[in-house]
Amino acid sequence: MGGRIVAEGLATEILELWLATPFDGGRHQRRVDQLLELEATFADPAAQDAYLQSLLAAATGAANEPAAAGPASQGAPTS
């Protein structure tokens, strides 16, 4: 809500109505389910550790992979 367009009183009314309106799913349900899954994961310390280890392994594995050899690394002309 733009502060120059929506007065404070109207903004408060809009916000209160938005917060009071029940969520009916729709096109955003998949994202909400993903957030709920993460919430459940991070409620369990062992699951947190496993998740963070998987991220670390993925980041470390990507950093340790050799770069694809291109023409410049094979002595080919670059022009």
N, CA, C and O atoms as a GROMACS GRO file, in nm:
protein
  316
    1MET      N    1   0.084  -0.117   0.000
    1MET     CA    2   0.000   0.000   0.000
    1MET      C    3   0.089   0.123   0.000
    1MET      O    4   0.178   0.137   0.083
    2GLY      N    5   0.064   0.210  -0.092
    2GLY     CA    6   0.142   0.332  -0.103
    2GLY      C    7   0.102   0.433   0.003
    2GLY      O    8  -0.015   0.465   0.018
    3GLY      N    9   0.198   0.483   0.077
    3GLY     CA   10   0.173   0.578   0.184
    3GLY      C   11   0.117   0.710   0.135
    3GLY      O   12   0.049   0.780   0.210
    4ARG      N   13   0.146   0.745   0.010
    4ARG     CA   14   0.093   0.870  -0.045
    4ARG      C   15  -0.048   0.854  -0.097
    4ARG      O   16  -0.119   0.953  -0.117
    5ILE      N   17  -0.091   0.730  -0.120
    5ILE     CA   18  -0.220   0.705  -0.182
    5ILE      C   19  -0.322   0.655  -0.080
    5ILE      O   20  -0.439   0.693  -0.085
    6VAL      N   21  -0.278   0.570   0.012
    6VAL     CA   22  -0.369   0.508   0.109
    6VAL      C   23  -0.344   0.572   0.246
    6VAL      O   24  -0.235   0.563   0.302
    7ALA      N   25  -0.448   0.636   0.299
    7ALA     CA   26  -0.436   0.700   0.430
    7ALA      C   27  -0.418   0.594   0.538
    7ALA      O   28  -0.455   0.478   0.518
    8GLU      N   29  -0.362   0.634   0.650
    8GLU     CA   30  -0.332   0.540   0.759
    8GLU      C   31  -0.456   0.464   0.806
    8GLU      O   32  -0.450   0.342   0.827
    9GLY      N   33  -0.568   0.534   0.824
    9GLY     CA   34  -0.691   0.468   0.869
    9GLY      C   35  -0.740   0.362   0.772
    9GLY      O   36  -0.779   0.253   0.814
   10LEU      N   37  -0.738   0.394   0.642
   10LEU     CA   38  -0.780   0.297   0.542
   10LEU      C   39  -0.683   0.180   0.537
   10LEU      O   40  -0.725   0.065   0.523
   11ALA      N   41  -0.553   0.208   0.547
   11ALA     CA   42  -0.453   0.101   0.547
   11ALA      C   43  -0.477   0.004   0.663
   11ALA      O   44  -0.465  -0.117   0.647
   12THR      N   45  -0.511   0.058   0.780
   12THR     CA   46  -0.540  -0.026   0.896
   12THR      C   47  -0.662  -0.113   0.870
   12THR      O   48  -0.661  -0.232   0.903
   13GLU      N   49  -0.766  -0.055   0.812
   13GLU     CA   50  -0.886  -0.133   0.780
   13GLU      C   51  -0.855  -0.245   0.681
   13GLU      O   52  -0.900  -0.358   0.698
   14ILE      N   53  -0.779  -0.212   0.577
   14ILE     CA   54  -0.743  -0.312   0.476
   14ILE      C   55  -0.663  -0.425   0.540
   14ILE      O   56  -0.690  -0.543   0.514
   15LEU      N   57  -0.567  -0.391   0.624
   15LEU     CA   58  -0.484  -0.492   0.689
   15LEU      C   59  -0.566  -0.580   0.781
   15LEU      O   60  -0.549  -0.702   0.781
   16GLU      N   61  -0.653  -0.521   0.860
   16GLU     CA   62  -0.736  -0.600   0.951
   16GLU      C   63  -0.826  -0.696   0.874
   16GLU      O   64  -0.843  -0.811   0.915
   17LEU      N   65  -0.885  -0.650   0.763
   17LEU     CA   66  -0.968  -0.737   0.682
   17LEU      C   67  -0.886  -0.850   0.621
   17LEU      O   68  -0.931  -0.965   0.618
   18TRP      N   69  -0.767  -0.818   0.572
   18TRP     CA   70  -0.681  -0.919   0.511
   18TRP      C   71  -0.641  -1.026   0.613
   18TRP      O   72  -0.642  -1.145   0.583
   19LEU      N   73  -0.606  -0.983   0.733
   19LEU     CA   74  -0.566  -1.078   0.838
   19LEU      C   75  -0.684  -1.163   0.886
   19LEU      O   76  -0.664  -1.277   0.927
   20ALA      N   77  -0.805  -1.109   0.880
   20ALA     CA   78  -0.923  -1.182   0.927
   20ALA      C   79  -0.980  -1.277   0.822
   20ALA      O   80  -1.061  -1.363   0.854
   21THR      N   81  -0.938  -1.261   0.696
   21THR     CA   82  -0.991  -1.343   0.588
   21THR      C   83  -0.923  -1.479   0.587
   21THR      O   84  -0.800  -1.486   0.583
   22PRO      N   85  -1.001  -1.589   0.592
   22PRO     CA   86  -0.939  -1.723   0.592
   22PRO      C   87  -0.874  -1.753   0.457
   22PRO      O   88  -0.922  -1.711   0.352
   23PHE      N   89  -0.766  -1.826   0.463
   23PHE     CA   90  -0.693  -1.867   0.342
   23PHE      C   91  -0.769  -1.982   0.278
   23PHE      O   92  -0.802  -2.079   0.346
   24ASP      N   93  -0.798  -1.970   0.149
   24ASP     CA   94  -0.875  -2.076   0.082
   24ASP      C   95  -0.792  -2.160  -0.014
   24ASP      O   96  -0.847  -2.229  -0.100
   25GLY      N   97  -0.662  -2.156   0.000
   25GLY     CA   98  -0.576  -2.242  -0.083
   25GLY      C   99  -0.552  -2.180  -0.218
   25GLY      O  100  -0.489  -2.075  -0.230
   26GLY      N  101  -0.603  -2.246  -0.319
   26GLY     CA  102  -0.585  -2.194  -0.454
   26GLY      C  103  -0.443  -2.212  -0.504
   26GLY      O  104  -0.374  -2.308  -0.469
   27ARG      N  105  -0.402  -2.118  -0.587
   27ARG     CA  106  -0.272  -2.132  -0.656
   27ARG      C  107  -0.152  -2.121  -0.563
   27ARG      O  108  -0.041  -2.156  -0.603
   28HIS      N  109  -0.171  -2.075  -0.441
   28HIS     CA  110  -0.059  -2.060  -0.348
   28HIS      C  111  -0.047  -2.178  -0.251
   28HIS      O  112   0.045  -2.180  -0.169
   29GLN      N  113  -0.136  -2.274  -0.259
   29GLN     CA  114  -0.135  -2.385  -0.163
   29GLN      C  115  -0.005  -2.463  -0.167
   29GLN      O  116   0.045  -2.505  -0.062
   30ARG      N  117   0.051  -2.484  -0.285
   30ARG     CA  118   0.177  -2.560  -0.296
   30ARG      C  119   0.288  -2.491  -0.218
   30ARG      O  120   0.365  -2.558  -0.148
   31ARG      N  121   0.298  -2.359  -0.227
   31ARG     CA  122   0.401  -2.285  -0.154
   31ARG      C  123   0.377  -2.292  -0.004
   31ARG      O  124   0.472  -2.305   0.074
   32VAL      N  125   0.251  -2.282   0.036
   32VAL     CA  126   0.219  -2.291   0.179
   32VAL      C  127   0.259  -2.428   0.231
   32VAL      O  128   0.314  -2.440   0.341
   33ASP      N  129   0.231  -2.533   0.154
   33ASP     CA  130   0.269  -2.668   0.195
   33ASP      C  131   0.421  -2.681   0.208
   33ASP      O  132   0.470  -2.748   0.299
   34GLN      N  133   0.495  -2.618   0.117
   34GLN     CA  134   0.641  -2.622   0.126
   34GLN      C  135   0.690  -2.553   0.254
   34GLN      O  136   0.780  -2.603   0.320
   35LEU      N  137   0.630  -2.441   0.287
   35LEU     CA  138   0.669  -2.371   0.410
   35LEU      C  139   0.636  -2.454   0.533
   35LEU      O  140   0.714  -2.458   0.628
   36LEU      N  141   0.520  -2.519   0.532
   36LEU     CA  142   0.483  -2.604   0.646
   36LEU      C  143   0.579  -2.722   0.660
   36LEU      O  144   0.611  -2.763   0.772
   37GLU      N  145   0.625  -2.776   0.547
   37GLU     CA  146   0.722  -2.886   0.551
   37GLU      C  147   0.854  -2.839   0.611
   37GLU      O  148   0.914  -2.909   0.693
   38LEU      N  149   0.900  -2.720   0.571
   38LEU     CA  150   1.022  -2.665   0.630
   38LEU      C  151   1.005  -2.639   0.778
   38LEU      O  152   1.096  -2.664   0.858
   39GLU      N  153   0.889  -2.589   0.814
   39GLU     CA  154   0.862  -2.563   0.956
   39GLU      C  155   0.871  -2.693   1.037
   39GLU      O  156   0.928  -2.695   1.146
   40ALA      N  157   0.815  -2.800   0.983
   40ALA     CA  158   0.820  -2.930   1.050
   40ALA      C  159   0.964  -2.980   1.058
   40ALA      O  160   1.005  -3.037   1.160
   41THR      N  161   1.040  -2.960   0.952
   41THR     CA  162   1.180  -3.004   0.950
   41THR      C  163   1.260  -2.932   1.057
   41THR      O  164   1.338  -2.995   1.130
   42PHE      N  165   1.242  -2.803   1.067
   42PHE     CA  166   1.324  -2.727   1.160
   42PHE      C  167   1.274  -2.736   1.304
   42PHE      O  168   1.336  -2.680   1.394
   43ALA      N  169   1.163  -2.804   1.326
   43ALA     CA  170   1.118  -2.828   1.463
   43ALA      C  171   1.194  -2.945   1.525
   43ALA      O  172   1.196  -2.961   1.647
   44ASP      N  173   1.256  -3.027   1.441
   44ASP     CA  174   1.330  -3.146   1.486
   44ASP      C  175   1.480  -3.121   1.468
   44ASP      O  176   1.526  -3.109   1.355
   45PRO      N  177   1.557  -3.114   1.576
   45PRO     CA  178   1.701  -3.085   1.565
   45PRO      C  179   1.776  -3.184   1.476
   45PRO      O  180   1.867  -3.143   1.402
   46ALA      N  181   1.742  -3.311   1.480
   46ALA     CA  182   1.812  -3.409   1.396
   46ALA      C  183   1.781  -3.383   1.249
   46ALA      O  184   1.869  -3.397   1.163
   47ALA      N  185   1.657  -3.346   1.219
   47ALA     CA  186   1.621  -3.315   1.081
   47ALA      C  187   1.691  -3.188   1.035
   47ALA      O  188   1.731  -3.177   0.919
   48GLN      N  189   1.707  -3.093   1.125
   48GLN     CA  190   1.780  -2.970   1.092
   48GLN      C  191   1.922  -3.004   1.051
   48GLN      O  192   1.972  -2.956   0.949
   49ASP      N  193   1.988  -3.087   1.132
   49ASP     CA  194   2.126  -3.125   1.104
   49ASP      C  195   2.137  -3.195   0.969
   49ASP      O  196   2.227  -3.166   0.890
   50ALA      N  197   2.044  -3.288   0.942
   50ALA     CA  198   2.048  -3.360   0.815
   50ALA      C  199   2.028  -3.265   0.698
   50ALA      O  200   2.097  -3.276   0.596
   51TYR      N  201   1.935  -3.172   0.712
   51TYR     CA  202   1.910  -3.075   0.605
   51TYR      C  203   2.032  -2.988   0.580
   51TYR      O  204   2.072  -2.967   0.466
   52LEU      N  205   2.090  -2.936   0.687
   52LEU     CA  206   2.207  -2.850   0.672
   52LEU      C  207   2.326  -2.926   0.616
   52LEU      O  208   2.403  -2.871   0.537
   53GLN      N  209   2.342  -3.051   0.655
   53GLN     CA  210   2.450  -3.134   0.599
   53GLN      C  211   2.429  -3.155   0.449
   53GLN      O  212   2.525  -3.154   0.372
   54SER      N  213   2.303  -3.175   0.407
   54SER     CA  214   2.277  -3.194   0.264
   54SER      C  215   2.310  -3.066   0.186
   54SER      O  216   2.362  -3.073   0.074
   55LEU      N  217   2.280  -2.950   0.244
   55LEU     CA  218   2.315  -2.824   0.178
   55LEU      C  219   2.466  -2.808   0.168
   55LEU      O  220   2.518  -2.765   0.065
   56LEU      N  221   2.534  -2.842   0.276
   56LEU     CA  222   2.680  -2.831   0.278
   56LEU      C  223   2.742  -2.925   0.175
   56LEU      O  224   2.834  -2.887   0.103
   57ALA      N  225   2.692  -3.047   0.169
   57ALA     CA  226   2.744  -3.144   0.072
   57ALA      C  227   2.721  -3.096  -0.071
   57ALA      O  228   2.808  -3.110  -0.156
   58ALA      N  229   2.605  -3.040  -0.096
   58ALA     CA  230   2.575  -2.991  -0.230
   58ALA      C  231   2.666  -2.874  -0.266
   58ALA      O  232   2.717  -2.866  -0.377
   59ALA      N  233   2.687  -2.783  -0.171
   59ALA     CA  234   2.772  -2.667  -0.197
   59ALA      C  235   2.917  -2.708  -0.213
   59ALA      O  236   2.987  -2.657  -0.301
   60THR      N  237   2.963  -2.800  -0.131
   60THR     CA  238   3.101  -2.845  -0.138
   60THR      C  239   3.126  -2.926  -0.264
   60THR      O  240   3.230  -2.911  -0.329
   61GLY      N  241   3.032  -3.011  -0.300
   61GLY     CA  242   3.046  -3.091  -0.422
   61GLY      C  243   3.052  -3.005  -0.545
   61GLY      O  244   3.130  -3.032  -0.636
   62ALA      N  245   2.971  -2.901  -0.550
   62ALA     CA  246   2.970  -2.811  -0.665
   62ALA      C  247   3.100  -2.733  -0.673
   62ALA      O  248   3.149  -2.706  -0.782
   63ALA      N  249   3.157  -2.696  -0.558
   63ALA     CA  250   3.280  -2.618  -0.557
   63ALA      C  251   3.400  -2.704  -0.596
   63ALA      O  252   3.499  -2.651  -0.645
   64ASN      N  253   3.393  -2.835  -0.573
   64ASN     CA  254   3.507  -2.922  -0.600
   64ASN      C  255   3.505  -2.984  -0.739
   64ASN      O  256   3.600  -3.053  -0.776
   65GLU      N  257   3.399  -2.962  -0.816
   65GLU     CA  258   3.393  -3.019  -0.951
   65GLU      C  259   3.485  -2.939  -1.043
   65GLU      O  260   3.486  -2.816  -1.039
   66PRO      N  261   3.562  -3.009  -1.127
   66PRO     CA  262   3.650  -2.935  -1.219
   66PRO      C  263   3.567  -2.862  -1.324
   66PRO      O  264   3.462  -2.910  -1.366
   67ALA      N  265   3.616  -2.747  -1.364
   67ALA     CA  266   3.548  -2.671  -1.469
   67ALA      C  267   3.563  -2.743  -1.601
   67ALA      O  268   3.662  -2.812  -1.624
   68ALA      N  269   3.466  -2.728  -1.687
   68ALA     CA  270   3.471  -2.791  -1.820
   68ALA      C  271   3.586  -2.730  -1.898
   68ALA      O  272   3.605  -2.608  -1.898
   69ALA      N  273   3.661  -2.814  -1.965
   69ALA     CA  274   3.774  -2.766  -2.042
   69ALA      C  275   3.724  -2.701  -2.170
   69ALA      O  276   3.650  -2.762  -2.247
   70GLY      N  277   3.762  -2.579  -2.191
   70GLY     CA  278   3.723  -2.506  -2.310
   70GLY      C  279   3.839  -2.495  -2.406
   70GLY      O  280   3.948  -2.543  -2.375
   71PRO      N  281   3.819  -2.432  -2.520
   71PRO     CA  282   3.924  -2.420  -2.620
   71PRO      C  283   4.048  -2.348  -2.567
   71PRO      O  284   4.159  -2.385  -2.603
   72ALA      N  285   4.031  -2.248  -2.483
   72ALA     CA  286   4.148  -2.173  -2.432
   72ALA      C  287   4.236  -2.262  -2.347
   72ALA      O  288   4.358  -2.247  -2.347
   73SER      N  289   4.176  -2.356  -2.272
   73SER     CA  290   4.256  -2.442  -2.186
   73SER      C  291   4.324  -2.552  -2.263
   73SER      O  292   4.412  -2.620  -2.210
   74GLN      N  293   4.286  -2.572  -2.389
   74GLN     CA  294   4.345  -2.677  -2.471
   74GLN      C  295   4.447  -2.622  -2.569
   74GLN      O  296   4.496  -2.696  -2.655
   75GLY      N  297   4.480  -2.495  -2.558
   75GLY     CA  298   4.581  -2.436  -2.644
   75GLY      C  299   4.526  -2.393  -2.779
   75GLY      O  300   4.604  -2.359  -2.868
   76ALA      N  301   4.397  -2.393  -2.798
   76ALA     CA  302   4.338  -2.352  -2.926
   76ALA      C  303   4.341  -2.200  -2.936
   76ALA      O  304   4.338  -2.130  -2.835
   77PRO      N  305   4.346  -2.148  -3.057
   77PRO     CA  306   4.343  -2.002  -3.075
   77PRO      C  307   4.214  -1.943  -3.018
   77PRO      O  308   4.108  -2.006  -3.025
   78THR      N  309   4.223  -1.825  -2.962
   78THR     CA  310   4.107  -1.762  -2.901
   78THR      C  311   4.044  -1.656  -2.990
   78THR      O  312   3.945  -1.596  -2.950
   79SER      N  313   4.097  -1.631  -3.109
   79SER     CA  314   4.042  -1.525  -3.193
   79SER      C  315   3.934  -1.569  -3.282
   79SER      O  316   3.880  -1.488  -3.358
   0.00000   0.00000   0.00000
